[in-house]
Amino acid sequence: MSRLEREPVNVAVGILMKPNGDVLLGQRPAGKPMAGYWEFPGGKVESGESIFDALKRELLEELGVEIASAEPWCGIEHQYAHAHVRLHFYISREWRGEPQSLEGQAFSWQGSVDVEPLLPAAIPLIEWLDELRQESV
């Protein structure tokens, strides 16, 4: 069975959202697949790990923030050339610490997202986030 035919890799993804609706995006660093693309922070779920525990671990490792709470938001599957992923998105409005670039990545707080290029799987989420922001105003 080829890598692309295997079960998708589960990935926990965090959308850190400030009270004003701004969200944090990170840029994939050199040496990773799709380097230079912007994405929401997160990473692979390890064997035996819950998605929420993976989210907490990944955001602590990548950004040095401790997630206090997060709510499941949506899930999507996406087929990239290098991997088939199942993305589990959580929205967190409560965390401790200020994001830091612990893996050498650039990051940016965005109101209306205007960074390019975005990872293809993140593109539809931007419109959904805009709708979510409008509902919470």
Backbone torsions as a table, in degrees:
resi	resn	phi	psi	omega
1	MET	NA	129.5	179.8
2	SER	-74.1	163.6	-179.6
3	ARG	-58.8	-35.9	-177.1
4	LEU	-74.7	-18.4	179.3
5	GLU	-90.8	-10.4	-178.5
6	ARG	-69.7	167.8	174.0
7	GLU	-57.9	147.5	179.5
8	PRO	-66.4	152.1	176.0
9	VAL	-81.8	127.9	176.6
10	ASN	-77.3	132.3	-178.7
11	VAL	-130.1	128.9	175.2
12	ALA	-91.2	129.3	-176.1
13	VAL	-127.1	131.4	-178.9
14	GLY	-108.1	132.3	171.7
15	ILE	-108.5	101.4	176.1
16	LEU	-79.7	121.4	-176.0
17	MET	-122.6	122.1	176.3
18	LYS	-75.2	163.5	178.9
19	PRO	-55.8	-29.3	179.6
20	ASN	-82.5	0.4	178.0
21	GLY	95.3	-7.4	177.6
22	ASP	-63.4	143.4	178.9
23	VAL	-122.5	154.0	-178.0
24	LEU	-95.0	128.3	173.9
25	LEU	-119.4	144.7	176.2
26	GLY	-118.3	154.9	178.8
27	GLN	-103.5	129.0	-177.9
28	ARG	-62.4	128.3	-176.6
29	PRO	-75.3	163.3	176.6
30	ALA	-56.3	144.1	178.7
31	GLY	95.2	-14.8	176.7
32	LYS	-100.0	153.6	174.7
33	PRO	-55.9	140.4	179.3
34	MET	60.9	37.6	178.0
35	ALA	-54.3	141.0	179.0
36	GLY	93.2	-16.5	177.7
37	TYR	-78.4	147.5	177.8
38	TRP	-91.1	145.1	-177.0
39	GLU	-153.8	168.8	169.6
40	PHE	-84.2	144.7	-176.5
41	PRO	-68.3	151.1	177.9
42	GLY	158.5	-167.6	-179.8
43	GLY	-178.3	-176.7	-175.1
44	LYS	-62.8	143.6	173.5
45	VAL	-85.9	124.7	179.5
46	GLU	-77.8	158.0	178.7
47	SER	-56.7	130.3	178.8
48	GLY	80.8	0.3	-176.9
49	GLU	-100.0	139.4	174.8
50	SER	-74.8	159.8	-179.8
51	ILE	-63.3	-42.3	179.9
52	PHE	-64.2	-40.8	177.5
53	ASP	-64.0	-38.3	177.2
54	ALA	-64.0	-40.6	178.1
55	LEU	-59.9	-48.3	-179.8
56	LYS	-60.8	-45.5	-179.2
57	ARG	-62.7	-48.9	-176.6
58	GLU	-61.9	-43.7	-178.4
59	LEU	-70.6	-29.2	174.0
60	LEU	-69.3	-44.6	-179.9
61	GLU	-67.3	-42.9	-175.5
62	GLU	-79.3	-41.4	-169.0
63	LEU	-122.7	-9.2	-178.8
64	GLY	72.5	22.2	177.5
65	VAL	-108.4	145.0	179.5
66	GLU	-105.3	116.8	-178.8
67	ILE	-72.7	122.2	177.4
68	ALA	-85.8	-39.8	176.9
69	SER	-158.0	156.2	177.5
70	ALA	-158.6	146.4	178.7
71	GLU	-112.7	136.5	175.7
72	PRO	-59.8	137.5	-176.9
73	TRP	-115.1	-57.9	179.8
74	CYS	-159.1	168.9	176.3
75	GLY	-139.0	140.1	177.0
76	ILE	-140.5	155.2	172.0
77	GLU	-108.8	145.7	178.4
78	HIS	-144.1	138.9	178.4
79	GLN	-103.3	108.5	172.3
80	TYR	-94.8	166.9	177.6
81	ALA	-61.7	-33.4	-175.3
82	HIS	-97.1	-12.4	-176.4
83	ALA	-167.4	152.5	171.4
84	HIS	-106.0	119.3	-174.2
85	VAL	-121.2	147.9	170.5
86	ARG	-114.1	110.1	-174.4
87	LEU	-95.2	126.5	179.0
88	HIS	-110.5	107.3	-176.4
89	PHE	-93.2	133.4	175.8
90	TYR	-122.9	143.3	173.6
91	ILE	-105.2	127.9	176.8
92	SER	-119.9	128.9	175.1
93	ARG	-111.3	-1.6	-178.5
94	GLU	-131.3	116.3	175.9
95	TRP	-150.6	162.8	178.9
96	ARG	-113.6	135.4	179.2
97	GLY	99.8	160.3	176.1
98	GLU	-99.8	134.8	179.9
99	PRO	-55.9	136.3	177.1
100	GLN	-127.3	155.4	179.6
101	SER	-87.5	82.7	-176.1
102	LEU	-83.2	-14.7	178.6
103	GLU	-116.9	19.3	177.4
104	GLY	76.2	15.2	-178.1
105	GLN	-91.8	148.4	170.2
106	ALA	-78.9	151.3	172.3
107	PHE	-145.1	160.7	-173.6
108	SER	-153.1	134.0	171.0
109	TRP	-79.7	129.8	-176.1
110	GLN	-126.2	133.0	172.8
111	GLY	-85.1	-79.8	169.8
112	SER	-95.6	116.5	-169.8
113	VAL	-63.1	123.0	-179.1
114	ASP	-137.7	38.4	174.6
115	VAL	-104.7	149.1	178.1
116	GLU	-141.5	150.7	-6.3
117	PRO	-82.2	148.2	173.7
118	LEU	-93.7	145.0	172.1
119	LEU	-57.4	136.5	-177.2
120	PRO	-53.0	-37.2	-179.0
121	ALA	-66.9	-22.2	-178.5
122	ALA	-84.9	-19.1	-173.6
123	ILE	-57.8	-50.0	-179.6
124	PRO	-64.9	-25.7	-177.9
125	LEU	-67.5	-28.0	-178.4
126	ILE	-62.0	-44.8	178.1
127	GLU	-65.0	-41.6	178.9
128	TRP	-63.0	-39.0	178.4
129	LEU	-65.3	-39.7	177.6
130	ASP	-59.5	-42.3	178.4
131	GLU	-64.5	-41.4	179.3
132	LEU	-62.6	-43.2	179.0
133	ARG	-60.8	-42.6	-179.0
134	GLN	-64.9	-36.2	178.7
135	GLU	-67.0	-33.0	-176.0
136	SER	-86.3	-4.5	-179.3
137	VAL	-80.4	NA	NA
